[in-house]
């Protein structure tokens, strides 16, 4: 009988107060970024991206959405 192995890949992000956030990329449903030249309406000026998850919650991070997307794509590679 073959053994079944499973692994959960987590992406390391950072909150506006500097704390580390481990995010499962499989739970990401959408991302929203701050608009350059406009007042940041995503809570604080440090927040660059809001990541929505499958459980209806969201995570505010200091990384840009482009960086978050790149980390997610990298985590999908074998």
N, CA, C and O atoms as a Tripos MOL2 file, in Angstrom:
@<TRIPOS>MOLECULE
protein
  312   311    78     0     0
PROTEIN
NO_CHARGES

@<TRIPOS>ATOM
      1 N           0.8490   -1.1740    0.0000 N.3       1 UNK1
      2 CA          0.0000    0.0000    0.0000 C.3       1 UNK1
      3 C           0.8980    1.2420    0.0000 C.2       1 UNK1
      4 O           1.8380    1.3250    0.7910 O.2       1 UNK1
      5 N           0.6200    2.1880   -0.8650 N.am      2 UNK2
      6 CA          1.4140    3.4120   -0.9690 C.3       2 UNK2
      7 C           0.9890    4.4040    0.1090 C.2       2 UNK2
      8 O          -0.1870    4.5250    0.4490 O.2       2 UNK2
      9 N           1.9630    5.0890    0.6180 N.am      3 UNK3
     10 CA          1.6790    6.1170    1.6250 C.3       3 UNK3
     11 C           1.2510    7.3960    0.9280 C.2       3 UNK3
     12 O           1.7860    7.7490   -0.1230 O.2       3 UNK3
     13 N           0.3150    8.0690    1.4990 N.am      4 UNK4
     14 CA         -0.1810    9.3380    0.9630 C.3       4 UNK4
     15 C           0.4150   10.4650    1.7860 C.2       4 UNK4
     16 O           0.2560   10.5150    3.0060 O.2       4 UNK4
     17 N           1.0990   11.3650    1.1050 N.am      5 UNK5
     18 CA          1.6900   12.5090    1.7870 C.3       5 UNK5
     19 C           0.9900   13.7770    1.3420 C.2       5 UNK5
     20 O           0.6570   13.9370    0.1680 O.2       5 UNK5
     21 N           0.7750   14.6580    2.2710 N.am      6 UNK6
     22 CA          0.1680   15.9460    1.9640 C.3       6 UNK6
     23 C           0.9600   17.0360    2.6730 C.2       6 UNK6
     24 O           1.4750   16.8490    3.7750 O.2       6 UNK6
     25 N           1.0360   18.1430    2.0250 N.am      7 UNK7
     26 CA          1.7490   19.2720    2.6240 C.3       7 UNK7
     27 C           0.9360   20.5380    2.4070 C.2       7 UNK7
     28 O           0.3320   20.7320    1.3520 O.2       7 UNK7
     29 N           0.9310   21.3710    3.3900 N.am      8 UNK8
     30 CA          0.3000   22.6760    3.2540 C.3       8 UNK8
     31 C           1.4270   23.6900    3.1190 C.2       8 UNK8
     32 O           2.3030   23.7860    3.9780 O.2       8 UNK8
     33 N           1.3900   24.4310    2.0430 N.am      9 UNK9
     34 CA          2.3840   25.4650    1.7960 C.3       9 UNK9
     35 C           1.8180   26.7830    2.3120 C.2       9 UNK9
     36 O           0.7000   27.1590    1.9600 O.2       9 UNK9
     37 N           2.5750   27.4780    3.1360 N.am     10 UNK10
     38 CA          2.1450   28.7620    3.6710 C.3      10 UNK10
     39 C           3.0600   29.8680    3.1530 C.2      10 UNK10
     40 O           4.2540   29.6560    2.9390 O.2      10 UNK10
     41 N           2.4880   31.0360    2.9570 N.am     11 UNK11
     42 CA          3.2300   32.2080    2.5030 C.3      11 UNK11
     43 C           3.4000   33.1410    3.6990 C.2      11 UNK11
     44 O           2.4490   33.3980    4.4370 O.2      11 UNK11
     45 N           4.6170   33.6440    3.8820 N.am     12 UNK12
     46 CA          4.8960   34.5520    4.9920 C.3      12 UNK12
     47 C           4.6780   35.9990    4.5440 C.2      12 UNK12
     48 O           5.3190   36.4810    3.6090 O.2      12 UNK12
     49 N           3.7590   36.6780    5.2330 N.am     13 UNK13
     50 CA          3.4660   38.0940    4.9740 C.3      13 UNK13
     51 C           3.6180   38.8500    6.2910 C.2      13 UNK13
     52 O           3.8880   38.2520    7.3320 O.2      13 UNK13
     53 N           3.4440   40.1590    6.2350 N.am     14 UNK14
     54 CA          3.6230   40.9900    7.4310 C.3      14 UNK14
     55 C           2.4670   41.9760    7.5830 C.2      14 UNK14
     56 O           2.0450   42.6210    6.6230 O.2      14 UNK14
     57 N           1.9750   42.0750    8.7960 N.am     15 UNK15
     58 CA          0.9250   43.0300    9.1130 C.3      15 UNK15
     59 C           1.5060   44.4130    9.3260 C.2      15 UNK15
     60 O           2.7240   44.5570    9.4270 O.2      15 UNK15
     61 N           0.6590   45.4400    9.3960 N.am     16 UNK16
     62 CA          1.1350   46.8160    9.5430 C.3      16 UNK16
     63 C           1.8840   47.0790   10.8460 C.2      16 UNK16
     64 O           2.6580   48.0320   10.9270 O.2      16 UNK16
     65 N           1.6700   46.2590   11.8570 N.am     17 UNK17
     66 CA          2.3980   46.4460   13.1180 C.3      17 UNK17
     67 C           3.6550   45.5790   13.1740 C.2      17 UNK17
     68 O           4.3010   45.4830   14.2170 O.2      17 UNK17
     69 N           4.0050   44.9400   12.0350 N.am     18 UNK18
     70 CA          5.2310   44.1640   11.9500 C.3      18 UNK18
     71 C           5.0960   42.6870   12.2620 C.2      18 UNK18
     72 O           6.0550   41.9340   12.0950 O.2      18 UNK18
     73 N           3.9250   42.2550   12.7120 N.am     19 UNK19
     74 CA          3.7850   40.8310   13.0490 C.3      19 UNK19
     75 C           3.7300   39.9710   11.7850 C.2      19 UNK19
     76 O           3.2700   40.4040   10.7290 O.2      19 UNK19
     77 N           4.2140   38.7460   11.9320 N.am     20 UNK20
     78 CA          4.2440   37.8220   10.8080 C.3      20 UNK20
     79 C           2.8810   37.1550   10.6460 C.2      20 UNK20
     80 O           2.2130   36.8160   11.6230 O.2      20 UNK20
     81 N           2.4920   36.9760    9.3880 N.am     21 UNK21
     82 CA          1.2250   36.3410    9.0580 C.3      21 UNK21
     83 C           1.5270   35.1890    8.1110 C.2      21 UNK21
     84 O           2.1120   35.3910    7.0470 O.2      21 UNK21
     85 N           1.1270   33.9770    8.5000 N.am     22 UNK22
     86 CA          1.2730   32.8220    7.6250 C.3      22 UNK22
     87 C          -0.0740   32.5930    6.9490 C.2      22 UNK22
     88 O          -1.0910   32.3980    7.6140 O.2      22 UNK22
     89 N          -0.0680   32.6200    5.6240 N.am     23 UNK23
     90 CA         -1.2910   32.5330    4.8490 C.3      23 UNK23
     91 C          -1.2460   31.3270    3.9260 C.2      23 UNK23
     92 O          -0.2590   31.1090    3.2240 O.2      23 UNK23
     93 N          -2.3100   30.5520    3.9290 N.am     24 UNK24
     94 CA         -2.4410   29.4320    3.0130 C.3      24 UNK24
     95 C          -2.9150   29.9850    1.6610 C.2      24 UNK24
     96 O          -4.0380   30.4830    1.5740 O.2      24 UNK24
     97 N          -2.0970   29.9120    0.6100 N.am     25 UNK25
     98 CA         -2.4720   30.4730   -0.6930 C.3      25 UNK25
     99 C          -3.7530   29.8760   -1.2630 C.2      25 UNK25
    100 O          -4.4480   30.5290   -2.0420 O.2      25 UNK25
    101 N          -4.0720   28.6410   -0.8820 N.am     26 UNK26
    102 CA         -5.2820   27.9840   -1.3860 C.3      26 UNK26
    103 C          -6.5510   28.6490   -0.8680 C.2      26 UNK26
    104 O          -7.6290   28.4190   -1.4140 O.2      26 UNK26
    105 N          -6.4430   29.4660    0.1690 N.am     27 UNK27
    106 CA         -7.6200   30.1100    0.7520 C.3      27 UNK27
    107 C          -7.8600   31.5330    0.2180 C.2      27 UNK27
    108 O          -8.8470   32.1700    0.5830 O.2      27 UNK27
    109 N          -6.9720   32.0250   -0.6340 N.am     28 UNK28
    110 CA         -7.1000   33.4010   -1.1450 C.3      28 UNK28
    111 C          -8.1890   33.4600   -2.2100 C.2      28 UNK28
    112 O          -8.1670   32.6940   -3.1730 O.2      28 UNK28
    113 N          -9.1480   34.3790   -2.0290 N.am     29 UNK29
    114 CA        -10.2140   34.5510   -3.0160 C.3      29 UNK29
    115 C         -10.0260   35.8110   -3.8540 C.2      29 UNK29
    116 O         -10.3760   35.8300   -5.0340 O.2      29 UNK29
    117 N          -9.4730   36.8660   -3.2470 N.am     30 UNK30
    118 CA         -9.2300   38.1030   -3.9870 C.3      30 UNK30
    119 C          -8.2630   38.9790   -3.2110 C.2      30 UNK30
    120 O          -8.0100   38.7620   -2.0260 O.2      30 UNK30
    121 N          -7.7280   39.9780   -3.9090 N.am     31 UNK31
    122 CA         -6.8170   40.9420   -3.2850 C.3      31 UNK31
    123 C          -7.1810   42.3350   -3.7870 C.2      31 UNK31
    124 O          -7.6180   42.5050   -4.9260 O.2      31 UNK31
    125 N          -6.9970   43.3100   -2.9320 N.am     32 UNK32
    126 CA         -7.2840   44.7000   -3.2830 C.3      32 UNK32
    127 C          -6.1210   45.5660   -2.8170 C.2      32 UNK32
    128 O          -5.6660   45.4510   -1.6790 O.2      32 UNK32
    129 N          -5.6480   46.4280   -3.7010 N.am     33 UNK33
    130 CA         -4.5000   47.2600   -3.3480 C.3      33 UNK33
    131 C          -4.9030   48.7180   -3.2000 C.2      33 UNK33
    132 O          -5.9400   49.1630   -3.6920 O.2      33 UNK33
    133 N          -4.0450   49.4340   -2.5050 N.am     34 UNK34
    134 CA         -4.2330   50.8730   -2.3550 C.3      34 UNK34
    135 C          -4.0340   51.5280   -3.7210 C.2      34 UNK34
    136 O          -3.2880   51.0170   -4.5570 O.2      34 UNK34
    137 N          -4.6950   52.6410   -3.9410 N.am     35 UNK35
    138 CA         -4.5770   53.3590   -5.2010 C.3      35 UNK35
    139 C          -3.5820   54.5000   -5.0120 C.2      35 UNK35
    140 O          -3.7570   55.3650   -4.1540 O.2      35 UNK35
    141 N          -2.5310   54.4810   -5.8340 N.am     36 UNK36
    142 CA         -1.5060   55.5230   -5.7220 C.3      36 UNK36
    143 C          -2.1090   56.8950   -5.9950 C.2      36 UNK36
    144 O          -2.9380   57.0600   -6.8900 O.2      36 UNK36
    145 N          -1.6790   57.8700   -5.2120 N.am     37 UNK37
    146 CA         -2.1430   59.2370   -5.3930 C.3      37 UNK37
    147 C          -3.4330   59.5520   -4.6570 C.2      37 UNK37
    148 O          -3.8690   60.7030   -4.6440 O.2      37 UNK37
    149 N          -4.0490   58.5510   -4.0460 N.am     38 UNK38
    150 CA         -5.2790   58.7740   -3.2850 C.3      38 UNK38
    151 C          -5.0210   58.4200   -1.8290 C.2      38 UNK38
    152 O          -4.1290   57.6310   -1.5170 O.2      38 UNK38
    153 N          -5.7980   59.0040   -0.9600 N.am     39 UNK39
    154 CA         -5.6890   58.6620    0.4640 C.3      39 UNK39
    155 C          -5.9690   57.1780    0.6350 C.2      39 UNK39
    156 O          -6.8920   56.6410    0.0220 O.2      39 UNK39
    157 N          -5.1770   56.5170    1.4630 N.am     40 UNK40
    158 CA         -5.3310   55.0850    1.6650 C.3      40 UNK40
    159 C          -6.5970   54.8170    2.4670 C.2      40 UNK40
    160 O          -6.7240   55.2450    3.6140 O.2      40 UNK40
    161 N          -7.5270   54.1060    1.8480 N.am     41 UNK41
    162 CA         -8.7760   53.7690    2.5110 C.3      41 UNK41
    163 C          -8.7620   52.3390    3.0410 C.2      41 UNK41
    164 O          -9.8020   51.8080    3.4300 O.2      41 UNK41
    165 N          -7.5850   51.7140    3.0550 N.am     42 UNK42
    166 CA         -7.4700   50.3240    3.4940 C.3      42 UNK42
    167 C          -7.0170   50.2150    4.9420 C.2      42 UNK42
    168 O          -6.3430   49.2510    5.3050 O.2      42 UNK42
    169 N          -7.3700   51.1710    5.7600 N.am     43 UNK43
    170 CA         -7.0650   51.2210    7.1890 C.3      43 UNK43
    171 C          -5.9460   52.1930    7.5040 C.2      43 UNK43
    172 O          -6.2220   53.3020    7.9600 O.2      43 UNK43
    173 N          -4.6860   51.8230    7.2780 N.am     44 UNK44
    174 CA         -3.5640   52.7020    7.5910 C.3      44 UNK44
    175 C          -2.6880   52.8500    6.3560 C.2      44 UNK44
    176 O          -2.8070   52.0740    5.4080 O.2      44 UNK44
    177 N          -1.8210   53.8320    6.3670 N.am     45 UNK45
    178 CA         -0.9390   54.0490    5.2230 C.3      45 UNK45
    179 C           0.0410   52.9060    5.0120 C.2      45 UNK45
    180 O           0.5430   52.7230    3.9040 O.2      45 UNK45
    181 N           0.3220   52.1330    6.0560 N.am     46 UNK46
    182 CA          1.2600   51.0200    5.9240 C.3      46 UNK46
    183 C           0.6730   49.8580    5.1300 C.2      46 UNK46
    184 O           1.4170   49.0820    4.5310 O.2      46 UNK46
    185 N          -0.6420   49.7310    5.1200 N.am     47 UNK47
    186 CA         -1.3040   48.6270    4.4210 C.3      47 UNK47
    187 C          -1.2530   48.8720    2.9170 C.2      47 UNK47
    188 O          -1.7230   49.8970    2.4240 O.2      47 UNK47
    189 N          -0.6790   47.9210    2.2060 N.am     48 UNK48
    190 CA         -0.5650   48.0270    0.7470 C.3      48 UNK48
    191 C          -1.5040   47.0770    0.0280 C.2      48 UNK48
    192 O          -1.8090   47.2740   -1.1480 O.2      48 UNK48
    193 N          -1.9760   46.0250    0.7420 N.am     49 UNK49
    194 CA         -2.8440   45.0360    0.1110 C.3      49 UNK49
    195 C          -3.7650   44.4190    1.1550 C.2      49 UNK49
    196 O          -3.3500   44.1340    2.2790 O.2      49 UNK49
    197 N          -5.0110   44.2200    0.7680 N.am     50 UNK50
    198 CA         -5.9750   43.5000    1.5950 C.3      50 UNK50
    199 C          -6.2730   42.1950    0.8730 C.2      50 UNK50
    200 O          -6.7100   42.1920   -0.2780 O.2      50 UNK50
    201 N          -6.0300   41.0850    1.5650 N.am     51 UNK51
    202 CA         -6.2150   39.7590    0.9930 C.3      51 UNK51
    203 C          -7.4670   39.1410    1.6010 C.2      51 UNK51
    204 O          -7.5560   38.9860    2.8190 O.2      51 UNK51
    205 N          -8.4390   38.7880    0.7570 N.am     52 UNK52
    206 CA         -9.6680   38.1410    1.2200 C.3      52 UNK52
    207 C          -9.5050   36.6300    1.1350 C.2      52 UNK52
    208 O          -8.8630   36.1140    0.2200 O.2      52 UNK52
    209 N         -10.0970   35.9240    2.1010 N.am     53 UNK53
    210 CA         -9.9500   34.4780    2.1670 C.3      53 UNK53
    211 C         -11.3050   33.7650    2.0980 C.2      53 UNK53
    212 O         -12.3600   34.3820    2.2440 O.2      53 UNK53
    213 N         -11.2440   32.4480    1.8730 N.am     54 UNK54
    214 CA        -12.4580   31.6560    1.6700 C.3      54 UNK54
    215 C         -13.3870   31.6360    2.8810 C.2      54 UNK54
    216 O         -14.5780   31.3590    2.7340 O.2      54 UNK54
    217 N         -12.8710   31.9220    4.0660 N.am     55 UNK55
    218 CA        -13.7180   31.9210    5.2580 C.3      55 UNK55
    219 C         -14.4080   33.2660    5.4920 C.2      55 UNK55
    220 O         -15.0430   33.4710    6.5260 O.2      55 UNK55
    221 N         -14.2800   34.1840    4.5210 N.am     56 UNK56
    222 CA        -14.9370   35.4860    4.6170 C.3      56 UNK56
    223 C         -14.1420   36.5250    5.3750 C.2      56 UNK56
    224 O         -14.6010   37.6550    5.5440 O.2      56 UNK56
    225 N         -12.9600   36.1630    5.8320 N.am     57 UNK57
    226 CA        -12.1180   37.1090    6.5550 C.3      57 UNK57
    227 C         -11.1550   37.7920    5.5970 C.2      57 UNK57
    228 O         -11.0840   37.4490    4.4170 O.2      57 UNK57
    229 N         -10.4190   38.7580    6.1180 N.am     58 UNK58
    230 CA         -9.4100   39.4330    5.3110 C.3      58 UNK58
    231 C          -8.1650   39.6760    6.1370 C.2      58 UNK58
    232 O          -8.2080   39.7300    7.3660 O.2      58 UNK58
    233 N          -7.0430   39.8240    5.4240 N.am     59 UNK59
    234 CA         -5.7600   40.0950    6.0590 C.3      59 UNK59
    235 C          -5.1900   41.3550    5.4200 C.2      59 UNK59
    236 O          -5.0920   41.4370    4.1950 O.2      59 UNK59
    237 N          -4.8140   42.3360    6.2360 N.am     60 UNK60
    238 CA         -4.1780   43.5600    5.7520 C.3      60 UNK60
    239 C          -2.6770   43.3990    5.8880 C.2      60 UNK60
    240 O          -2.1750   43.1140    6.9750 O.2      60 UNK60
    241 N          -1.9520   43.5820    4.7760 N.am     61 UNK61
    242 CA         -0.5090   43.3590    4.7970 C.3      61 UNK61
    243 C           0.2460   44.5520    4.2170 C.2      61 UNK61
    244 O          -0.3100   45.3570    3.4690 O.2      61 UNK61
    245 N           1.5240   44.6470    4.5800 N.am     62 UNK62
    246 CA          2.3550   45.7530    4.0940 C.3      62 UNK62
    247 C           2.9540   45.4540    2.7220 C.2      62 UNK62
    248 O           3.4180   46.3680    2.0400 O.2      62 UNK62
    249 N           2.9500   44.1940    2.3120 N.am     63 UNK63
    250 CA          3.4290   43.8500    0.9730 C.3      63 UNK63
    251 C           2.4060   44.3190   -0.0650 C.2      63 UNK63
    252 O           1.2100   44.3870    0.2190 O.2      63 UNK63
    253 N           2.8810   44.6370   -1.2520 N.am     64 UNK64
    254 CA          1.9700   45.0070   -2.3330 C.3      64 UNK64
    255 C           1.2390   43.7650   -2.8180 C.2      64 UNK64
    256 O           1.6920   42.6440   -2.5890 O.2      64 UNK64
    257 N           0.1170   43.9620   -3.4820 N.am     65 UNK65
    258 CA         -0.6180   42.8210   -4.0370 C.3      65 UNK65
    259 C           0.2240   42.1030   -5.0880 C.2      65 UNK65
    260 O           0.1170   40.8850   -5.2340 O.2      65 UNK65
    261 N           1.0580   42.8370   -5.8180 N.am     66 UNK66
    262 CA          1.9360   42.2040   -6.8100 C.3      66 UNK66
    263 C           2.9250   41.2650   -6.1150 C.2      66 UNK66
    264 O           3.2050   40.1790   -6.6200 O.2      66 UNK66
    265 N           3.4480   41.6740   -4.9700 N.am     67 UNK67
    266 CA          4.3670   40.8310   -4.2140 C.3      67 UNK67
    267 C           3.6430   39.6080   -3.6590 C.2      67 UNK67
    268 O           4.1670   38.4960   -3.7230 O.2      67 UNK67
    269 N           2.4490   39.8060   -3.1180 N.am     68 UNK68
    270 CA          1.6650   38.6900   -2.5900 C.3      68 UNK68
    271 C           1.3790   37.7000   -3.7080 C.2      68 UNK68
    272 O           1.5320   36.4930   -3.5190 O.2      68 UNK68
    273 N           0.9640   38.1950   -4.8720 N.am     69 UNK69
    274 CA          0.6690   37.3310   -6.0100 C.3      69 UNK69
    275 C           1.9180   36.5560   -6.4250 C.2      69 UNK69
    276 O           1.8320   35.3640   -6.7210 O.2      69 UNK69
    277 N           3.0740   37.2140   -6.4520 N.am     70 UNK70
    278 CA          4.3290   36.5380   -6.8310 C.3      70 UNK70
    279 C           4.6650   35.4360   -5.8200 C.2      70 UNK70
    280 O           5.1130   34.3610   -6.2190 O.2      70 UNK70
    281 N           4.4610   35.6760   -4.5440 N.am     71 UNK71
    282 CA          4.7130   34.6640   -3.5200 C.3      71 UNK71
    283 C           3.7550   33.4770   -3.6690 C.2      71 UNK71
    284 O           4.1560   32.3270   -3.4910 O.2      71 UNK71
    285 N           2.5100   33.7550   -3.9890 N.am     72 UNK72
    286 CA          1.5430   32.6830   -4.2020 C.3      72 UNK72
    287 C           1.9440   31.8540   -5.4040 C.2      72 UNK72
    288 O           1.9350   30.6250   -5.3370 O.2      72 UNK72
    289 N           2.2930   32.5000   -6.4960 N.am     73 UNK73
    290 CA          2.7090   31.7770   -7.7080 C.3      73 UNK73
    291 C           3.9550   30.9350   -7.4380 C.2      73 UNK73
    292 O           4.0630   29.8050   -7.9140 O.2      73 UNK73
    293 N           4.8910   31.4890   -6.6760 N.am     74 UNK74
    294 CA          6.1170   30.7610   -6.3570 C.3      74 UNK74
    295 C           5.8150   29.5330   -5.5000 C.2      74 UNK74
    296 O           6.4660   28.4990   -5.6430 O.2      74 UNK74
    297 N           4.8330   29.6480   -4.6160 N.am     75 UNK75
    298 CA          4.4840   28.5280   -3.7400 C.3      75 UNK75
    299 C           3.8390   27.3820   -4.5120 C.2      75 UNK75
    300 O           3.8350   26.2430   -4.0430 O.2      75 UNK75
    301 N           3.2990   27.6720   -5.6850 N.am     76 UNK76
    302 CA          2.6330   26.6490   -6.5060 C.3      76 UNK76
    303 C           3.6170   25.8320   -7.3170 C.2      76 UNK76
    304 O           3.2550   24.7790   -7.8430 O.2      76 UNK76
    305 N           4.8530   26.2930   -7.4310 N.am     77 UNK77
    306 CA          5.8500   25.5940   -8.2260 C.3      77 UNK77
    307 C           6.3710   24.3760   -7.4550 C.2      77 UNK77
    308 O           6.5320   24.4260   -6.2350 O.2      77 UNK77
    309 N           6.6340   23.2810   -8.1840 N.am     78 UNK78
    310 CA          7.1200   22.0680   -7.5100 C.3      78 UNK78
    311 C           8.5280   22.2260   -6.9770 C.2      78 UNK78
    312 O           9.0720   21.2930   -6.3870 O.2      78 UNK78
@<TRIPOS>BOND
     1     1     2 1
     2     2     3 1
     3     3     4 2
     4     3     5 am
     5     5     6 1
     6     6     7 1
     7     7     8 2
     8     7     9 am
     9     9    10 1
    10    10    11 1
    11    11    12 2
    12    11    13 am
    13    13    14 1
    14    14    15 1
    15    15    16 2
    16    15    17 am
    17    17    18 1
    18    18    19 1
    19    19    20 2
    20    19    21 am
    21    21    22 1
    22    22    23 1
    23    23    24 2
    24    23    25 am
    25    25    26 1
    26    26    27 1
    27    27    28 2
    28    27    29 am
    29    29    30 1
    30    30    31 1
    31    31    32 2
    32    31    33 am
    33    33    34 1
    34    34    35 1
    35    35    36 2
    36    35    37 am
    37    37    38 1
    38    38    39 1
    39    39    40 2
    40    39    41 am
    41    41    42 1
    42    42    43 1
    43    43    44 2
    44    43    45 am
    45    45    46 1
    46    46    47 1
    47    47    48 2
    48    47    49 am
    49    49    50 1
    50    50    51 1
    51    51    52 2
    52    51    53 am
    53    53    54 1
    54    54    55 1
    55    55    56 2
    56    55    57 am
    57    57    58 1
    58    58    59 1
    59    59    60 2
    60    59    61 am
    61    61    62 1
    62    62    63 1
    63    63    64 2
    64    63    65 am
    65    65    66 1
    66    66    67 1
    67    67    68 2
    68    67    69 am
    69    69    70 1
    70    70    71 1
    71    71    72 2
    72    71    73 am
    73    73    74 1
    74    74    75 1
    75    75    76 2
    76    75    77 am
    77    77    78 1
    78    78    79 1
    79    79    80 2
    80    79    81 am
    81    81    82 1
    82    82    83 1
    83    83    84 2
    84    83    85 am
    85    85    86 1
    86    86    87 1
    87    87    88 2
    88    87    89 am
    89    89    90 1
    90    90    91 1
    91    91    92 2
    92    91    93 am
    93    93    94 1
    94    94    95 1
    95    95    96 2
    96    95    97 am
    97    97    98 1
    98    98    99 1
    99    99   100 2
   100    99   101 am
   101   101   102 1
   102   102   103 1
   103   103   104 2
   104   103   105 am
   105   105   106 1
   106   106   107 1
   107   107   108 2
   108   107   109 am
   109   109   110 1
   110   110   111 1
   111   111   112 2
   112   111   113 am
   113   113   114 1
   114   114   115 1
   115   115   116 2
   116   115   117 am
   117   117   118 1
   118   118   119 1
   119   119   120 2
   120   119   121 am
   121   121   122 1
   122   122   123 1
   123   123   124 2
   124   123   125 am
   125   125   126 1
   126   126   127 1
   127   127   128 2
   128   127   129 am
   129   129   130 1
   130   130   131 1
   131   131   132 2
   132   131   133 am
   133   133   134 1
   134   134   135 1
   135   135   136 2
   136   135   137 am
   137   137   138 1
   138   138   139 1
   139   139   140 2
   140   139   141 am
   141   141   142 1
   142   142   143 1
   143   143   144 2
   144   143   145 am
   145   145   146 1
   146   146   147 1
   147   147   148 2
   148   147   149 am
   149   149   150 1
   150   150   151 1
   151   151   152 2
   152   151   153 am
   153   153   154 1
   154   154   155 1
   155   155   156 2
   156   155   157 am
   157   157   158 1
   158   158   159 1
   159   159   160 2
   160   159   161 am
   161   161   162 1
   162   162   163 1
   163   163   164 2
   164   163   165 am
   165   165   166 1
   166   166   167 1
   167   167   168 2
   168   167   169 am
   169   169   170 1
   170   170   171 1
   171   171   172 2
   172   171   173 am
   173   173   174 1
   174   174   175 1
   175   175   176 2
   176   175   177 am
   177   177   178 1
   178   178   179 1
   179   179   180 2
   180   179   181 am
   181   181   182 1
   182   182   183 1
   183   183   184 2
   184   183   185 am
   185   185   186 1
   186   186   187 1
   187   187   188 2
   188   187   189 am
   189   189   190 1
   190   190   191 1
   191   191   192 2
   192   191   193 am
   193   193   194 1
   194   194   195 1
   195   195   196 2
   196   195   197 am
   197   197   198 1
   198   198   199 1
   199   199   200 2
   200   199   201 am
   201   201   202 1
   202   202   203 1
   203   203   204 2
   204   203   205 am
   205   205   206 1
   206   206   207 1
   207   207   208 2
   208   207   209 am
   209   209   210 1
   210   210   211 1
   211   211   212 2
   212   211   213 am
   213   213   214 1
   214   214   215 1
   215   215   216 2
   216   215   217 am
   217   217   218 1
   218   218   219 1
   219   219   220 2
   220   219   221 am
   221   221   222 1
   222   222   223 1
   223   223   224 2
   224   223   225 am
   225   225   226 1
   226   226   227 1
   227   227   228 2
   228   227   229 am
   229   229   230 1
   230   230   231 1
   231   231   232 2
   232   231   233 am
   233   233   234 1
   234   234   235 1
   235   235   236 2
   236   235   237 am
   237   237   238 1
   238   238   239 1
   239   239   240 2
   240   239   241 am
   241   241   242 1
   242   242   243 1
   243   243   244 2
   244   243   245 am
   245   245   246 1
   246   246   247 1
   247   247   248 2
   248   247   249 am
   249   249   250 1
   250   250   251 1
   251   251   252 2
   252   251   253 am
   253   253   254 1
   254   254   255 1
   255   255   256 2
   256   255   257 am
   257   257   258 1
   258   258   259 1
   259   259   260 2
   260   259   261 am
   261   261   262 1
   262   262   263 1
   263   263   264 2
   264   263   265 am
   265   265   266 1
   266   266   267 1
   267   267   268 2
   268   267   269 am
   269   269   270 1
   270   270   271 1
   271   271   272 2
   272   271   273 am
   273   273   274 1
   274   274   275 1
   275   275   276 2
   276   275   277 am
   277   277   278 1
   278   278   279 1
   279   279   280 2
   280   279   281 am
   281   281   282 1
   282   282   283 1
   283   283   284 2
   284   283   285 am
   285   285   286 1
   286   286   287 1
   287   287   288 2
   288   287   289 am
   289   289   290 1
   290   290   291 1
   291   291   292 2
   292   291   293 am
   293   293   294 1
   294   294   295 1
   295   295   296 2
   296   295   297 am
   297   297   298 1
   298   298   299 1
   299   299   300 2
   300   299   301 am
   301   301   302 1
   302   302   303 1
   303   303   304 2
   304   303   305 am
   305   305   306 1
   306   306   307 1
   307   307   308 2
   308   307   309 am
   309   309   310 1
   310   310   311 1
   311   311   312 2
@<TRIPOS>SUBSTRUCTURE
     1 UNK1         2 RESIDUE 1 A UNK
     2 UNK2         6 RESIDUE 1 A UNK
     3 UNK3        10 RESIDUE 1 A UNK
     4 UNK4        14 RESIDUE 1 A UNK
     5 UNK5        18 RESIDUE 1 A UNK
     6 UNK6        22 RESIDUE 1 A UNK
     7 UNK7        26 RESIDUE 1 A UNK
     8 UNK8        30 RESIDUE 1 A UNK
     9 UNK9        34 RESIDUE 1 A UNK
    10 UNK10       38 RESIDUE 1 A UNK
    11 UNK11       42 RESIDUE 1 A UNK
    12 UNK12       46 RESIDUE 1 A UNK
    13 UNK13       50 RESIDUE 1 A UNK
    14 UNK14       54 RESIDUE 1 A UNK
    15 UNK15       58 RESIDUE 1 A UNK
    16 UNK16       62 RESIDUE 1 A UNK
    17 UNK17       66 RESIDUE 1 A UNK
    18 UNK18       70 RESIDUE 1 A UNK
    19 UNK19       74 RESIDUE 1 A UNK
    20 UNK20       78 RESIDUE 1 A UNK
    21 UNK21       82 RESIDUE 1 A UNK
    22 UNK22       86 RESIDUE 1 A UNK
    23 UNK23       90 RESIDUE 1 A UNK
    24 UNK24       94 RESIDUE 1 A UNK
    25 UNK25       98 RESIDUE 1 A UNK
    26 UNK26      102 RESIDUE 1 A UNK
    27 UNK27      106 RESIDUE 1 A UNK
    28 UNK28      110 RESIDUE 1 A UNK
    29 UNK29      114 RESIDUE 1 A UNK
    30 UNK30      118 RESIDUE 1 A UNK
    31 UNK31      122 RESIDUE 1 A UNK
    32 UNK32      126 RESIDUE 1 A UNK
    33 UNK33      130 RESIDUE 1 A UNK
    34 UNK34      134 RESIDUE 1 A UNK
    35 UNK35      138 RESIDUE 1 A UNK
    36 UNK36      142 RESIDUE 1 A UNK
    37 UNK37      146 RESIDUE 1 A UNK
    38 UNK38      150 RESIDUE 1 A UNK
    39 UNK39      154 RESIDUE 1 A UNK
    40 UNK40      158 RESIDUE 1 A UNK
    41 UNK41      162 RESIDUE 1 A UNK
    42 UNK42      166 RESIDUE 1 A UNK
    43 UNK43      170 RESIDUE 1 A UNK
    44 UNK44      174 RESIDUE 1 A UNK
    45 UNK45      178 RESIDUE 1 A UNK
    46 UNK46      182 RESIDUE 1 A UNK
    47 UNK47      186 RESIDUE 1 A UNK
    48 UNK48      190 RESIDUE 1 A UNK
    49 UNK49      194 RESIDUE 1 A UNK
    50 UNK50      198 RESIDUE 1 A UNK
    51 UNK51      202 RESIDUE 1 A UNK
    52 UNK52      206 RESIDUE 1 A UNK
    53 UNK53      210 RESIDUE 1 A UNK
    54 UNK54      214 RESIDUE 1 A UNK
    55 UNK55      218 RESIDUE 1 A UNK
    56 UNK56      222 RESIDUE 1 A UNK
    57 UNK57      226 RESIDUE 1 A UNK
    58 UNK58      230 RESIDUE 1 A UNK
    59 UNK59      234 RESIDUE 1 A UNK
    60 UNK60      238 RESIDUE 1 A UNK
    61 UNK61      242 RESIDUE 1 A UNK
    62 UNK62      246 RESIDUE 1 A UNK
    63 UNK63      250 RESIDUE 1 A UNK
    64 UNK64      254 RESIDUE 1 A UNK
    65 UNK65      258 RESIDUE 1 A UNK
    66 UNK66      262 RESIDUE 1 A UNK
    67 UNK67      266 RESIDUE 1 A UNK
    68 UNK68      270 RESIDUE 1 A UNK
    69 UNK69      274 RESIDUE 1 A UNK
    70 UNK70      278 RESIDUE 1 A UNK
    71 UNK71      282 RESIDUE 1 A UNK
    72 UNK72      286 RESIDUE 1 A UNK
    73 UNK73      290 RESIDUE 1 A UNK
    74 UNK74      294 RESIDUE 1 A UNK
    75 UNK75      298 RESIDUE 1 A UNK
    76 UNK76      302 RESIDUE 1 A UNK
    77 UNK77      306 RESIDUE 1 A UNK
    78 UNK78      310 RESIDUE 1 A UNK
